[in-house]
Amino acid sequence: MGAALLGGPAIGEEPAKAPSVESKANKADANKAKPVEKAVDPTIAPDPAVRQGVLPNGLRYMVMRNAVPSGAVSLRLAVDVGSLEESDAERGTAHFVEHMAFRSTRRYPEGGPDRVFAPWGVVFGRDQNAVTDYFSTSYMLDMPKPDDAQLKTGLGWLRDVADGVIFTSDGVTRERGVVLAEMETRGGPQMDAQQAISRFQAPEARSVQRMPIGTRKTLDAATPASLKKFYDAWYRPEHAVVTVVGDRSVEALEALVRETFSDWSGRGPKPVRAAVTATPAKRDLDAFAIAHESLPTAISVCRLRPGVPPGIDTVAIQRREIMSQVWQTIFNLRLARRVSAGETHLLGALAFGDQTREMSVACMVAMPTNDSWEAALAESQAEFNRLAKTPPTDIEFETAVEKIRSMVRGASTNAASRKSPDLASGLLSKALAGQVARSPADALYVFDRAVEDATVDDMRAAMAEDWSGTGPLLSVTGAKPPTREALLAAWTRNGDAISDAPLVKPASNAVWAYGDFGPAGQVVRRETIADPGFVRLTFANGLVLNFKQTTLQPHKIEVRLNFGAGRREIADKDNTIAEFGLAMMSSGGLGKHSAEDLETLFPTGGLVNFDTNLGVTTFSIDTSIFGDSLGRELEILAAFVTDPGFRSTLDARLPTAADLAYRSMRSLPPSTLSDAIAKRFDPTGASSLPPQSELLAIRSSDFSRVLRPILTTAPLELTIAGDVDEATAIRTAARTFGALPARPVTDRARPDVHFLSYPDDPVPPIRVEHGGSADKAAAALIWPLYVASPERRKEEYALKLLASVFDTALRRRIREELGKTYAPVVSTATPDHGDQGVLEVSIEADPKDLANLATEAEAVAARLRDGEITEQMLTDARQPILATIRANRETTAWWAGAMAGSARDPAVLQEALLVEPLVNALTVEDLRAAARTWLKRPPIVGFAYPAANAKTAEVSTGAAR
């Protein structure tokens, strides 16, 4: 909730398949815009691998050579202007201009730069994107293997963005519809609550009144002239930063930047930046409540201080920021241990801070179990008071410092495998913030300098400063939150109470209890898999180890553990329990160690943070590690598959977590619709979410009943890939998994498991109401396919390419031409031997437009079915997929994925090896045949409309000022 003041999500041109790099990086560093005056410590050395400079016209640039992925080049352009500089009448203009850069430019007057880049492997939304926040607007282009001419074309598009955007009446009208659709997509009760809380906390702050998306009124009023006026004023070389990172020499990259941007000049007089509104120096305790049925019950307590000017980067500043992180880490660990031990009314609690040039924010957020908000607030407040008034123990202080250091050290260890897109975005953020772009090794050196003589007193001074200024300001959300008066009374009543809970509860066994699994196992068989080149070893107890030594990513090791028969081993009625239990497995601890113990034993390594997956035919546990921690990681994983805890301490949190998940799902139109479609065709099956009452009744004993027999008896297949030698891998596997008792090899699949299937006959449209905003709706069009199997892999990939062709054609029709939606998606889902496959169209839009957009989607499908697929369309779909395949081949994760489970299912390895030649061999006729076959039947159509009584989040008391 306090995060409302951190600016919320930056507004991007197109949501990518994975989280946008900019939306993460800019949230903190790029918030700080262009510094007025730099104050950089001369002892903090810039990264010597980065060449940086300033062109005569004022444009700043950074270039760097990096060969991960090989041949790739990443381009970034940022303009030092965001929504903060907009006048009241211009709100949303910076973001609108960003959209127009994709609509019409000097080189692409009719739009479609994505048409030029697609044959080169560039995906719109993933590789070509943009983001606008309060302080800057950034454009990105990631090119997988550009030749010199293509690279010049890519930089040429960024130059178009700089001074060649065209604002026509028709283009502005169409793009206005897209921007309004984006506003609807991003909106909802959570966004309403975030904005309302921001206005309550900092009503004077300029940014609070200028969300980057703008307002409907100002967007409706925007004209070509008003957009061009803003663009001409702010898009100037002295406001801009260019970063280029890729597999070229720095000399070549620098020359391209100079060639492309040297003759760019600003238009007209330089604009005057808006004055930063200082946060009020004094404001007393206040509170605010906001209600909506989909909102979680959560309380935030925040204090605000004036912001810190950007462009300051010294060891002293680093030290001060680290000390803030230390007190927050200590507080968070204290509460996390209590939550893990089940000794609290908290679902979770968190202290955090952030700063922009407008304000510095420190917050404490608490989420109660079972709406017990008063007890949760009292516990959090008392623990906070204790940390503020009583020094932490030396162990706590040292552990917190080391936990933060481990992240900096991890970045240093991983330096050689950094990817060009991440580097380009990181350099851009540093430039916008006026900070030194230092190497990971130097960053670790600076960290060590900053903390070498830091003391608990330094941490306490940082906490006191962070918790000064305006406030405390209390905010609460929920379906039925307490009143403002009740919240104020509770805070006042708690007063200066100090927690008396044990600071660090002693571990049940201070020594790691799973270091000895018995005599090391013996390898009884070793075979070499020539293609692609790895070894497979079988141990006497039946353990299979797939191993590949590779230095593609120095110091990195990927571990995969496959076991059991996946969904085929789970009764339909227990599927949700299995999924929920796997997600909570590490939180349930071990038989000899609670999750609290594990946090104490392994406070910095992240060794217990593994991923669990329930596949159709296998379960898996996946993790990535660095350095020499393989032995300990295998001990931990072996402990979880021999003695999982599933402790009852989870039970206090489970009903609240289940209720929150259910209410959140109901507030999202696509999620509500997906569940309604599953219930229509498989009402009691694993694909359908069970009734809320069943979710609320799930307990840790259910997890144990369903998962423990699988974890402890299923045969194991271990995969290790990365920077480790074979002897070490065998030795660590032998003394852990290889030392376990043999497990029986049987057919573990149940005969009564069934999977989702669809009828052959036409189905009437499915309509359902969602519990979200009244201006949001969703549609799904589903063409049933077949139950996938390895034998039909060619057809499967023909359908994937067809979906990509469909996706592009639909986007161009209903987004670019009609301007009626933001991000339509066409995709396929074809799990082997599982649910019937589908080709699905997903659309979010205004309720009044939804039916027409579904009709447009059917019309696009009809054209594809009738053979309107060209060689160019195939190329545009194929090249990005090939680029992704080739880039993945250069990662350790590719090796792990290709090997994992391949002993029991050879199709896993075969697909990894054959996917590139298979995709390369597909023809236009293959796609046309797929379209004729699978798009000929009418789709199953579903709509999720707002409930008749849909409401926005309501301020129940304490209206914003």
N, C-alpha and C positions, 0 to 999 in steps of 0.2 A: 504493500500500500504506500509506504513512504517512497517507494520507487516512482510514484507519480511525479515527484519533483525531479527525477533524473531525466525527464524528457520523454519517456515512453519510447515506443518504437520509432526509429527513423523511417521516413517515408520513401520507399523504393520504387523504381520504375516497374519492376516485375518480380514477384516472388520466385526465387530459384528453388530447385529441388532440395538443396541443402541450405542451412542458414547462411545468409549473406555475410561475407567477410566484413563489408563496410558497416553493416548494421551492428556488428559487435565492436569493431575497432573504433568507429567514430563516436560511439556512445560516450566514451570517456575522453580519449585524447583529442579527437577532432572537434569536440564540443568547444574547444578553447580558442578557435579562430586565430587570426593573425595577431601576433604579439605587438604591443606598442613599442616595447624596448626589450631586447634580450638581456637576460642575466644568466649566462651559462658559465659554469665552473670550467676554467681552462684546463683543469686536471682531468676532466672527463673527456676522453679521446673519442672522436667520431670513428665509426667503422672504416678502416682503410680500404675495405672492398667496395665501398660506396663512393662514387664520384658525384659531387654535387657542385652546383654553381648557380649563378643568376645571370640571365641574358640581359643585354643592354636595355631591353624594354621592361625589365623588372620581373619577368617570369622566373620562378625558382624551379630547379629540377634536381632529381637524384636518379642515377642509373647504377645498375649493378649486374654483374654477370652471375648467373646461376643456372645449373644444368638439370634441375629437378622441376618438372619432367624434362627429359632431353628434347632439345629442339624448340621448346615452348618459349613464348614471350608474353609477359603480362604488362598491360598499359593502364595507367591511371591518370586522370585529370581531375583536379579539384579546384573549385572556385570558392574563394573565402567569403561566401555569402549564403545565408540561409534565411529562415523565416523571421529571425530576430530583426532584420533590417527592413521588413515590410511595414508600410504605413497601415493604418486601420483599414483603408480601402483596398490594400494590396494583399490582404491575408490569403495565403495559399499560392501566391504568385511565383515564388522561387521554385516550388514543386511543380507548378503548371509549366514553367519554362523548361524544367528538366524533362517533362513528358514531350514537349514539342521538339526537343533535340532528337527524338526518335521518329518524329512524324514527318518533318520536312527540313532539309538543310541544303546548302549550296550545291553539294555534290549529289544529293539525293532529294531533289525537289518534290518528287512524288512519294517520298518515304521509302522504306524497305532497305536500310543498310543491312538488316539481318539477312536479306536475300543474297547479298554479296558475300557475307561472311559464312553463311551456312555450309556452302560446299567446301569450305576450309576447316570444317569441324567445329564451328562456333555455334553454341546454342543460345538463342535469345532467352534472357531470364536467368540463365546459369552462367554463361561466359560473357554476355553483353548485358550490362545492367547499370543502374544508377541509384543513388540514394540522396535524399535531401533531409537535413536535420536543422536545428535552430541556427547553426553557425556556419555551415558549409554545404556545398552540393558537389558530389563526387561521381565520376563516371568511370566505368571499368570495362576493359576488353581483354579477355584471355584467349590467346591464339595458340593452338596446340603445336603446329609445326609450320610456321609461316616462312615462305621464301622472302627474298628481299622486297619484291614488288608487293606482296601481300602485307608485309609489315609496314611499308609506306602507306598503303591504303588504310590500314588500321589507324595509324597516327593521323592520317588525313581526315578520318571521321572525327577524331578528337579535336582537330583544328576546326572542323566544321562546327562542332559544339561550341568552340571558343568564340567564334565571331561570324558563323555562317548559318545560324538557325533562321528559318523563314516562318513568318507568322501570317498565314492567310486566313480569311474569314471561314472558309470551309474547314480547314485543318483545325482551327481553334474550336469550332463548334463540335467536331467529332471528338477531339481529345478531351473536351470538357465532359462529355459523357463518360469517358474512361476514368477521368479523375473522380467524378462523382460516384462511379461504381466502386472505385477503390475506397472512397470514404465509407461507403456502405459495407464493403467487405471487412474493413478494419474496425468498424464501429461495433457497438454492442454494449451490454451492461458493464463489462469489465472496463472498457474504454471510457464509458460515461462516468463510472466511479473514479477512475484515475484522474480524469480532468477535473471533476468536482473537488476531489481532495487537493489537487494542485492549487486550485483557486482559493480554497480555504487556507492552505498553508502559506502561500506566497501571493496574495492578491495583487501586490504592487509589481511583481516581477514581469518584465516585458515578455519573456519567453512563455510564461503561463498563458498569456492572452494570444499567443501566436503558435498554435499547433501547426506543424508544417503542412498538414493536409488542407488547412484553411477552413472557411465556412461556406455553406451553400450560397449564402447571399453574395459573398465576394467572388466566388467562383462563377456564379451566374452572370455577374456584372463584368467579368474580365473580357477584354476585347483584344484584337491583334495589336492595337496601338498601345494599350496599357501594358501588355506583356513585353512588347518590344522596348518600351521605355525603361522598364525595369532591367531587361536584358542588356541593353546598351549601356546603362549606368554602371552595372556591377560586373559584367563579364569583361574584365580588363586583365592584361598580362601581369600587372603588379599585384593583382588579387589571386593569381593562379599558381598552382604547383603541378608539375608533371613528374611522375615516377615511372621508370621502365626497368623491368627486371626480366632477364631471360638468357637464353643460350646464345649470346652474342658477346663480343668484346665490349668493354665499357667505352672504348674509343668509337666503335661503330654506333652504339646506342646514343652516345652523347652527340655525335654528328647528326644523327637522324632528328633528335630533339631540336637542335639548333636550326637545321634545315627547315623543319616543319613550323616552328613557332617564332623565329626571329623577326619576321615582318608583321607580326600581330601588334596592333596598337589599339588603345582605348578610343572610345567615341565620346566626344564632349567632355565637359568638366567632370572631375573625379567626385563621386558622391561623398557625403558626410555620413559617417557611421552613427547609428543610434547610440545615445548615452545608455550606459548600463545602470539600471535601477538598483541601488543598494538595498539589501535586505534590511528591514527595520531593526534598529539596534535593540529595541525593547518591545516585547509583546508578552503579556502574561499567559499563564496556563489557559488553554482553550481546548474545545473538543468539537467533534463533528461526526455525524452518523449518516450512512447511506444504505438503502435497502434494495435488494432485488433477489428473487428466489434463486437465481443461479449463482449469486456471489458467495464465496466462502466466508465463514465467520473468522475475521482476522482483525487484530488491533495493531496499529502502528503508533509509535511515540517518536517524534522527530524534533530536532533542534536545527535552526538555520542561522548561518553566519554569512557575512559578505564573502564573495568568491575570491579566489586567488588569481591574480593576473597571469595570463599565459606567458610562455617564453622564458620561464624561470626553471633552470635545470642545474641544481647544485647538489653536492653530496649532503649538505645540510638539509635541503628540501627532501631528498630521498630518505634521509634518516627520519625526518618528521612524518612522512607518509608511511614509512614502515612501522613506526611506533603506533600509528592509528590502526594499521592492520593487525598489530600484535594484540592490542586490547580487544579488538573485535573477535580475533581468533580465540583468545582465552574465553571470552564470554560464550561464544558459539560452541566451543568444545564442552564447557561446563553443562550447558543446557542439552547438548546432544547426548551426553552421557546419561543425564537424568531421563531423557526421553527413551533412550535405549533400554534403560533399566526398568522402565514401566513405573517409575516413581513420581509421576507428574500428571497434571491435567493438560499437558501440552502435546499437540500433534507435532509441533516444531516451533522453534524460535530462532531468531537471527538478528545480529547487529551488523550494520554495514554503513558505509559512508561513500560520498562521492562529491565532486566539485565541478562546477562550470565557472566561467568568468562572471556569472551573475551571483552565484551563491555556493556555499559549502553546506552540505547536508549530512547529519548523522542521525540514524534511525535505529530503533529496536522494534521488531515485528514479532508478534506472537499469534499462533493459531491454536485454539483450544480443541480438546476432544469433547464431543457431545455438547457443543455450545456452552461449555463451562467457562465462559469468557472471564468472569470475575476472578476465579481461582487461577486461571492461566496468567492473567495480568499481574496478580499478586506475586506469583512465583517468579515471573520474569523481572518484575520491578525489584523484588527483594534481592535477586541475584545480581542485578545491575548495580543496586546500591552497595552490595558487598564489594564488588570489584572497584567501584568508585571510591570507597572509603577505606578499604583494607588491601594492602599489597598482595598480589598473587604470590604463590610459592615460586621459588627459583626454578623448580622443575616445570611449572606451567609456563613461565616466561621463556625458558630455553626451548621448550617444546614448540611454542608458537613461532619463535624466530626460526627454528629449524624447519618447521612446516612451510613457512614462506620461502625460506632459502631453497628448499627442495624443488619448488616450482621454477625458481631462477636457474638452479643447477640443471634441471631437466631440459630447459631451453638451451643451455650451453651444450649438454650432452647430445642433443638432437640437432645441433647447428648444421651439420653436413647434409641432413636430409630435409631441410626446410624447402617448401615449395614456392615457386616464383609468385603465384597469386597472393600467398600470404605475405611474402616479403614486400611485394609492391604495395599492398594495402598498409602494411606496418610502416613503411617509409613515408607513405602519404600522411598517416596519422601523426607521425613525429614532426613532419614538416609543418602541418597545420597547427600543431601545438607549440611550435618553436622550441622543440626539445632535440637533444643530441641523439642521432641514430647511431647507437653504439653496437658493437658486436656482442653476441651472447656471452663470450668469455669476459669481455670488459664489463658487461652488465653484472655478472657474478662478482667481479672484482670490486665494482662500485658498491654493490650490496654489502660485501664483506667490510669494506671501509666504513660504510654507513653504520653498521651495527657492532663494529669491533669493540667499542667501549660503551655501548648503550646499556642502560640500567633500567630496573623497574621504575625508578623515579622518572626517567624520561618517558616511559609508557604512561605513567599516571598523569604527567603534565600534558601529554597529548590527549588523553581521555578528557581531562578537565577542560581543555580548550575546545575539543570537539563538542562537548556537551555544555557549551555556553551559548549566549546569544538568544535569539527568539525562541519562545516556548517554555516548557514542552508543549507541543501541539499533538493532541490525541485524535486519531481517526479510527472508526470502526465500520466494517462492512458486514453484511450477512443477509440471510433471508428475513430474519427478524432480529435486527441488532438492538442492543440496549440504547436507551435514549442518551442524548448528550449529558443530561443532568446525572444519570446513573453512572456514566463513564467518568465524569469529573469527580463524583463522590467517591468512587472506588479508588481512583488514583490518589485523592487527598487522604482517604482513610489509610491506604497503605503507607503513605508518607515516607519516612526514613527507615522502614523495616528492613532488616538485613537477614538474608538467608542463613540458616544454620545447617543446611544439608552438607554432608561431607564433600570437601572440594574435589578430591580424587578418590573415589571408592576403590579400595585395593582390589586388584584382579583376583579372581577365584584361584588362580595359580599364576604367580608372577613369572614363571618360566613357561615359555611356549610348550604346550603339551603334546604337540603332534610332530615332533622332530624325528621320531623313530617309529617306523612302520614294520620293523622286523628285518630279517636278513634280506639283503639286496637281491632283486630278481636277476635271473640269468637270461641272456639272449639265446634263443634256440634257432633263430632263422634271421638271415639278413639278405635282402634282395635289393637290387638296383632297378629303379624305374627309369629307363633310359630317356624317355620323353615324358616330361620336360627335364628330368635329371634330378632325382632325389632318392633317398634310401628308405626302405620300409623294414622295420625290425619287429620280430615277434618274440615276446618273453614267455618264459615257461608257464606263467599264470594266465596266459591268453592275451595280455595287453599287447596292442599293436601301436607302434610308434612310427609316425611318418616324420622324416627329418630332412631339412634343407639348410645348409649353411650358406648365407648370402650376406654381403656387405652393401647391398643396395641402399640400406639406411643404417649407417654405422651405429653401433651400440643398441640397436632396437631388436627386440625379439617378440614374435607373435606366438601365442599359445592358443590352441583350440582343443577342446575335449568333447568328443561325441559319445553318446550312450543312449540306450533304450530305443524305443520305436516311435517316439514323438506322439502326435495326436492319435495314432493308431493304437497306442497303448492306454489311452485315457478314455474312460466312459464319457459319453456325451454330457451327462449331467455334471461331470467333474471338470470340464474343460476350463471354465472360468477360475475354479479353485487352483488348477495347475498353473495357469498363466499368472494369477495373482501371487501364488506361492513362490514361483520362480523369481518374480520381481522383488519379493520380500526376503529372499533366501539369506542374503548376507546380513540383513537386519535381524534375522532370527538367531544369529550366532551359531555356535557349535555346542556339542554336548559338554565339553570341558571349558569352554570360554563363551561368555556372553558377547553380544556385539559391543557392549561397553568395554569388556576386557580387550577385544580386538583393537578398539580405538586406542586403548592405552598401550598395547603391545606394539602396534604398527601405526604410530601417529602421523607419519610423514610420507610413507611410501606409496600409498594408494593401492597396496597389494590386494586389498579385499574388495576393490571396486571393479569387479568383473561383470560382464554382460551374460545374461542367461536367455536362451531362446527355446521356444517350443515349435519345432518344425513338423511337417507332415509325417516324416518317417524317422526322425531322430530328435533328441534333445542335444543342446550344445551349451558349453560355457566358453566364452571368448575373453581374452585379455591381452593387453600390450604392455610390455615392460622394457626398461632400459638398464644397461649396465650389468652388474653381476648378481641380480636378484632372482635369477631363474630358480635356484634351489629352494628359496623360501616360498616363491610363488607356487611351485609344484606341491610343496608341503601343505599350503593353505587349500589348494584345490582338492588334493587328496583327502584332506580332513573333511571337506564339505561333502564328498561323495562316500564317506564312510561313517561319519558321525554328525550329520546336520542337526542343528539345534531346534529350529522351529519353536522357539521359547514362547511361553504364554505371555511374556511381557509385551508381545505384539498386540495382544487382544484389546488393550485399551485404545489403540489407535485405529484398528481395522474398521470399525463401523463408521467413524468420521471420514476416513479416507475413501471408503466405498460410497458413502453418501455424496461426498464432494465430486467424485468421478461421475456419478450418475447425474447429478444436477448440472454439472458442466456439459456433459454430453447432450442433455436436453436443451441447453441454451444455444447449441451450434446447429444450424440447419443441415449441413452435410452429414454430421454424425447422427442426428435424429433420423434423417432419411435413410442412411445406410442400415441402421438397426431395424427400421420399419420394413425395408425390403427383405432383409434376412428373416424377419419374423413372418413375412407373408409366405415365404417358400420353405422355411425350415424353423417353425415356431419353437420347437423344443430342442433343436440341435445346437452344436457347439458354436455355430456362426452367430447365434442370437444371444444378446445380452439377457441374462436371467432377470426375473422380476426384482425390483428394488429390495423387497423384503428378504429374498434369498441372498443378495449381496451383503446386506447388513448383518446377516446371521453367520457369515463365514468367520472361522476362528483358526488360530494356529494349529489346533489339533486336526483340522481338515487338511491343511497343508501337509502335515506329517502323514496322515492316512494315505493321501494320494501320491506324494512325492518320495517319501522315505524309502519305500520298497524299490522304487526305480533307481534312486541314487545309489543305494547300497548293494544292489544285486545285478544291475545291468552290465554286460561286458563293455569295456572301455577302449576307445581309440583316441590316442593322444597325438597331437601334431605340434611340432616345434619348428619354426622357421625364423632365421635371422642371424645376427652376428654372434654366433657361438659355435664352437667346434663340436664335432660328432662325439668325441670321447666324453666331453662335459655333459652333453645332452643325454647320452646313454647312462652315464653315472647318476645324474640327478633323477632321471626317470626310473632307473633300477631301484633306487633306495626309497622311492615314494610309491608311485603306481605299480611298479614292477614287484614291489614287496607285498602287495595286498594278496589275500587269498584268491584263488581262481574263482571266476564267476561262470555260472552255467550258461552255455550258448543254447538258447531256445527261441522259438518263434514267439515273440512277445506281443504281437498284434492281437487285438481283441476281434472276435468275429462280429460283434454287434455295433461297431463304430460305423457311422454313416456320414457322408459329406454332402454339402449343399449342391443341389441340382435344380435346374429350371425346367418348366414345362415346355413342350414343343408348340403348344397352341398359343395364340395371342392372349395377352393378359390386359385387363382394363388398367388404366393409369392408377397408380398408388398415390394417395394423398395423405399427408400427415401434418400435424401442427407441431411447431417447435416452440420452445419457451424463451427464445431470444428476442431481439429487437424487432419492432413492427416494420422496419424498412428493409429487412433481410429475408431472402428466400433462396432456396437451392433446388436444382433439378439434376436428375441422373437419368441417362439413357444407357441401357445395358443390352448389348448383343451377346447372348450366350454362345460360347464356343464349344470346346470339348474338354474332356479330362486329359490333361497333358501327360506325356510320357517321353522318355528319351528318344523313342523311335520316330516321334513327330517333331523333332527339334527344328528342322528346316521350316516347317509350317509355322511353328511358334515364333521364329524370328521374322518370318515374312509378316506375321500379324503385328509384331512390335514395330517394324518399319511402317506398316500401314497405319498404325496408331499415331506414329510421328507425323506422317503425311496429313492425316486427319486433323491432328492437333494444330499444325501450322495453318491449314486451310480454314479451320474454324476460327482460330484467333484472328486471322486477317479479315474474316467476314464479320464476326459479331463484335470484335473489339475495335479493329482499325477502321472498317468501313461504317459500321453502325454506331460504334461508340456506346454500347449498351452494357458492357461487362468489363471486368478488370483482368481476370486470369482464368479463362476456361482451360480445362485439362482433358486430354484424351489419353487413356492408358490401357494396358492389358494386364491381367493377372492370370497366370497359368502355372500354378503349383503342380509339380509331378505327383500323380496318384492321389490327389486331394480333391478340393472343391472343383466343381465344373468351372472351366476358365471363362473369362468374360473380356470383352472390349467395352470400356465404359467411358462415357462423356460426363463430366462434372461441370456444372455452371452455377455460379452465385450471382444474383442480380436483384434488382428491385422487383417486388412481387408482381407489379403490373406488367413487367416486361418478360417474365419468366416463360410463359407459354409460347410466346412468339420466338424466343431464343431456342427453345426446344425444337420448334418447327424448323428453324434455320439449321440446327444441327442435323436433323433428319434429311434436310435438303442437301447438305454437304455429303452426308453418307450416300445418298442416292447418286450423286455425281461420281463419287468414287466407285460405287457398285457398277455404274454404267461404263467404267473404263477410263475416266478422266484422270489418269495418273501418267505423268510424263517422266522421261529420263531425268530431267532436272529435279523434279520432286523427289525421286528416288535418291539422287545424289545428295540433296539437301538433308534428307533423313538419315542416310547411311553414314556420311562422313563424321558427324558428331559422335555417333555410336562407336565408330572405329577409333576415333581419337581417344575416347574414354577407355576403350579396351587396351589400347597401346600404352596409355599413361599408367593404367593399373598394373600392367606387366612389369613396370619399373619399381613396384613397391613390394615390401616384405609381406604385406597383407594379401597380395595376389597369390603368393606361394602358399600361404597358410590356407587360404580359401580353396585353392585348387587341390590341395592334399587332404584337407579335413574331411573325414568320413569316407574317403575314397576306397579304403580297403573293403568296407562293407557295401559300398555303392559305387562301382567304377564309373557310373554315369557322371558323377561329380567332376572327376578329372577329365573325362572325355569332353564335357561341355566347355571346361576352361580352355582346353586345347583347340577345339574345333570352332569356337564361336567366331573368331576373326575370319577364317576362310569361308565359313558358312555365310556370314553376313556379306562378305565380299562377293560371293557367287550369286546372290539373289538378283533376279532380273525384274524389270517392270512387269513382265507377264506373271511372275510369281505373286507380286502384290495385287495385280488385277484379279488373278484367280482367287486369292484370299478374300478380296472385297466381294467378288461375285458369290462366293460360297457363304460367307459369314455375315454379310450385310444385307442379304436378300430378305430375311424375315423382319417383321416390324420389331423395333426394340421394346424392351420392358421400360416403361417410363414412370418415374416417380417425382413427386413434388413435395417439398417441405415449405409450408407457408406459416407466417406468424399466427399465433393464437388470436382469436377474436378480441381478447382482452389484453393483448400484449402491451407491456409497459416498459418505459425506460427506467433506469435505476433512479430511485426516488430518495431525495434528501428527507429523512424522517424528522430530524431536528438540527438545529445549529446550522442554518443556511450559510453558504459561502458569502463572504463580504462583497 
